[in-house]
Amino acid sequence: MYNILNFPQTKHMRTSTKILLILTILLFIPNTYLTKFLLQAIVPTGNGFQIVFTPLAWTSLAFQIVWNILFSILFYRFLKTQRLSNVIFFSAFPMTLVYGVFMVYITAVKNMEGEVAASVRATLNITKEQTSYNNYLWAGLATLIYLVLLFIVILFACRPLSKVERIAHNLGDGRMKYDDYKIGGGKQFKEIENSFNKINYNYKEKENKLKQTNLEAQKFIPKQFFKFLGKNSIEELELGNQVKKNATTLFCDLKSATNISRSLSLEENFNYINSYLKIVAPLIRRYDGFIDKYLGDGVLSVFSKPQDAIECAHAILRAIDVKNKSQKELPAIDARISINTGDIIFGIVGDEERKSPTIISDVVNLASKMEEINLYIGTKLLISKTSLNELPQNYEFDYRYTGALSMDDGSQIPLFESLNYYPKNKKEKLKKLKNKFESGVRAYNEKNYKEAKEIFEYVLHYVSDDKPSYVYFNKAEEKLKEAA
C-alpha cells in the first residue's frame, strides 16, 4: 500500500553536495592567486590583444575551468531547492549584472584613455569619432544575446509547468495513468509533485474500493444486469431505473427437494439444496446467463439468447444426473426446466433504504405455469414456441410438440420437449416416433381420445418408459371411461 510518508521530503544537504562545496572553497584560494597569471597572459598592444600563455597561465586556466564547473553544479543544486520566483531571479541576476556592466563599459570605452581601452576599441572596431556607431551595434548585439539567454533561462525554469498542466488535466478527468507522476524542477514543483501523487493515490484507493465494491455487488447483482440497464457500477444504479429487453428465462425447479427436506435437519436441508445450486449457478454463468432469483429449491435465470438457455439446460440436467449417481446415500433430485422468451422489464425496485434489481414480465409467470405442465406430463425440459422462433436458422436440436398451455385470455402457447437430454438409444427411438407422438397429442387436444389412446399405446410399445406417452395414454383412457 502506498504510504504518503514515502513522498520525497526536503532533506539535509547531500553528502555529494558537501564534498562539492568543500572542493569549491578549497580551489577558490589557489584559483584567486593564479588568476593574475591568466590576466597577464592577455597582453594589450594598442591595436588589439596578444595571448602569451605561460605554464602558470595554463595552470590558472585549468583551475578556472574546474572551479567554474564545480560552482555551476553547486549553483544548479541551489536553484533546485528554490521556489520558481527565486529560480528565475537567481538565474537572471548574474546575466543582468554582466549585461549592465558591459553596456556601461561599451558606452564609455569610446572616451576612455589607456592602452587597455585602446586595445578594446581596436578589437571592437570602435573609434573616438562621433560618427562611429559600432559601439551601439555591439550594445544591440549584447542586448539580443542577453534576451535570448534570459528567454532560455525562463523557459528552462518554467518547463515543469507544462507537466503540471497535463497532470492536472488528467487528474481532473479522473485518469490515473502512472503510479507516480514526475515533474522535475525546483522545490516548489517537488511539493506540487508530492501533492499530485497524493491526489493520484487517493484516486487509486477510491477506484480500488469501487472495484472491490462492484465485485462484491456482482455476488448479489450480476454484471449482466448492469449491461441490460446500460450501467457500469452499483453507484450508477438509481431507484426506478428500468429497461425493456427481449430475453429468455430459464426456470429450474429441484422439485423433489421439498419432500426430501422433511426428513433432514435444517442444517442438512440447507447443505443438501446448496450442493445442487452450486452445480446449477456456475453453469448458468458459463452460458452467459445470470440468476435473477433463488426460489428456495428453484432458480430463475435470464439469457440474452435462447440457444444459450437451451444449451445451459442440457448441461444442468446432465450435471445433476452425475451428482445423483455420486450421492447414493441421499435421494436423487428430480430437476425440471422450462424455457420461454419474450419482453422483460429489467429494473430497480424498492426504496432509498434498500434497492433491489429484479425482472418483471408475463414471461416469468408463463415459465412458472410451464413448470406445472412439466411436472404433470413428466418431461424434463419444456421450451415455448416463442423461444423456438428466436433460434438461429443454423441451430439444430431435436424436440417434439407436447401440447399447448392455455392462458387466461384464451390464447394458447405451444410447448415442445427437448429430446437431446435423453440417452442416445432412447433419443433415436423418440425421433423416429416424433410424428406419431405429435399426432397423438393433437388427437387428444381435439378430444379424439380413442385415436389418441391407440397412438400412445403404439409409442409405448417401442418406448415403454416414455412418461409423456404414458400420461397421455392414461388420460385418454380416463376420458373414454368417463364418456362410457
Secondary structure, DSSP 8 states (H G I E B T S, - for coil): ---GGGS----S--HHHHHHHHHHHHHHHHHHHHHHHHHHTEEE-SSSEEE---HHHHHHHHHHHHHHHHHHHHHHHHHHTS-HHHHHHHHHHHHHHHHHHHHHHHHHGGG--SHHHHHHHHHHT--SSTT--HHHHHHHHHHHHHHHHHHHHHHHHHTHHHHHHHHHHHHHTT----SS----SSHHHHHHHHHHHHHHHHHHHHHHHHHHHHHHHTTTS-HHHHHHHT-SSGGG--TT-EEEEEEEEEEEEETTHHHHHTTS-HHHHHHHHHHHHHHHHHHHHHTTEEEEEE-SSEEEEEESSHHHHHHHHHHHHHHHHHHHHH-TTS----EEEEEEEEEEEEEEEE-SS-EEEEEE-HHHHHHHHHHHHHHHHT-SEEEEHHHHHTS-TT----EEEEEEEE-TTS-EEEEEEESTTS-HHHHHHHHHTHHHHHHHHHHHHTT-HHHHHHHHHHHHHH-TT-HHHHHHHHHHHHHHHHH-
